[in-house]
Amino acid sequence: MLIEDMLGELGHEVTASAAHLDHALELARNHEFDLAILDVNLAGKSIHPVARALKDRNIAFLFASGYDPSDILREFEGTPMVGKPFEIETLAKAISQALSMNGRAI
């Protein structure tokens, strides 16, 4: 199942998606949304600048990755992460954690 389908099944709406770092940064800096799911490696580039922009705006986020969790920088330790491939239940739990870390609830 695609992540967009999982999110829909969980009652969430996908308002934007980015396949390249520049677009992801633009969205992180200017788009309004409650939560972002960040692939650690976006087209061969680190997603950390996007995570910093979201953190600066106090927007909840979580990481999704097929890579080793040690790829996450120390400044983002404790940020929820789902390892690919993941089940819908795992995604739901990570979303709940990310939102509650930002003082939001679903």
N, C-alpha and C positions, 0 to 999 in steps of 0.2 A: 504494500500500500504506500502511495506517495505521501510525503509529509503534509502536503496541502490537504489531502483527503483525510488524514488523521486529525488535523486541526479542525476541519469542518465537522467531523464526527464528534469531536470534543466540544463543539459549540463556539468555536472561534472563527473569526473572519480574517483571511489573508488580505492585507491592504497593499502590500508591496513585496517585491522579490528582486534580488540582485544577483547576477552571476559574475560581476566584476567588482573589484575593490573600489574604484572611483565612484561607481553608482551606489554601492553600499554606503560609502562615506557621505555622499550627498543625502541619501535617505536618513542616515543616522543624525545628521546635522539639521535637517529641515523638515522631515516628515513627522506627522503626529501618529503615534501608535502606543499601545500599552506594553508590548513585549516584542523582543527580537530573538530569533533563533539563528545563531551564527555558526556557520561551518568554519572550523579552525583554519582550514586551508581553502581559500577561495581563488580558484584558477591559478594555483601555484603561489599565491601571496598570502601572507599572514593577515588574519582578521583583527589583530590586536588594535590597530588604529580606530577601527569601527567600534570595538568594545570600549575604548577610551572615550570616544565621542558620546556613546550611549550613557556611560557612567557619568560624564559631565552633565548630561541632561536629566539624570536620575530616571532613565528608562530601563525597565527590567530586561534582562537578557539571559540566555543560556547558551552553552556551546554544544554543538553536535560534531562528532568527529569519529573517524575510523582510525585515527592516530593515537599514539600513546598520550595519556593525560598529562605527562610531563611536558608536553608541548605548550601547555598553558603557562603564561608568565606568572610569576609570583604575585604581582599586583591583582591578579584575578583568581587567586586561590580561594576556594569556597564557592565560586560561581557554579551553579548547577551545570552538569554536563551529561549528555547521553552519548553512549558509544554506538556507532553504526555497525551493523543494523540494529534498530531498536523496535520495541513493541509499543503499541499505543499507550499501554498502562505506564510504561517507563517515561514516555513523553509527558503524559498527564501529570505525573509526580514531579518531574523537573519544572514544568510550567508553574505548578502550584508553589514550589520552593522559590523560584525566581521572583514571582509576584509578591510572595510574602516577605522576601528579603527587602523589597522596595516599599513595604507597607501597604501593599495592595492585596486584594483577595479575589478569587474567581467565584 
